């Protein structure tokens, strides 16, 4: 372990709860690997204490913090500046302290997209089906519309919520999203819901997966368990499958680069995957 001293810069993740987070292991590993004097901790912050916590981050001169549930939206009220992309995404998961000015970013969608590209899954000019219209879906819909997906279909158990998000994407990005699942084939199918994650281990976000075959790439944002019922069913149908671990790692890498203003080596993803997550 690297030495912590009077020059050590502090980083943290703020959430409620937060003890399940893998971010401290990942960020501290990167700091040690790169020989950088940063230390990263997990801080449990209840919603009613978020404003105080953000002021504490400023007062104690933290280099930056990651933000996780349930604070990604509320934190936007308490920071000084928000990147244009994070504002479009409607949430912030990374706050960088720039000489006392707290600037918010969102690395989730870019991290997810990088994880897809790493597995050879492209979005540009592809027909994409996105399951879920919650907080995880919005940034992905924005980014994929910007990238130039051939089509995006958004389905949700409450169709009104899908229609509301589709209207938002059209207003902000000028891109029309369908909310009706009517294609016989999609190139990429993505689950952004919590169906299949503990304690909903037996749940699947789709009842009918007959349209999925060996020409389909199927991604789940869930990484624990490593293979959800959704992914198992997709794999059985012959589809290429990917879980959310790559997203977790890539969004952390992007955040670390924002915190330190240092470009990490290209092989850092493989190194973290192997040495932190033993994959």
Secondary structure, 3 states (H helix, E strand, C coil): CCCCCCCCEEEEEEECCCCCCCHHHHHHHHHHHHCCCEEEEEEECCHHHHHHHHHHHHHCCCCEEEECCCCCCHHHHCCCEECHHHHHHCCCCEEEEECCEEEEECCHHHHHHHHHHHCCCCCECCEEEEECCCHHHHHHHHHHHHHCECEEEEECCCHHHHHHHHHHHHHHHCCCCECCCCCCCCCEEEECCCCCCCCCCCCCCCCCCCCCCCCCEEEECCCCCCCCHHHHHHHHCCCEEECCHHHHHHHHHHHHHHHHCCCCCCCHHHHHHHHCCCC
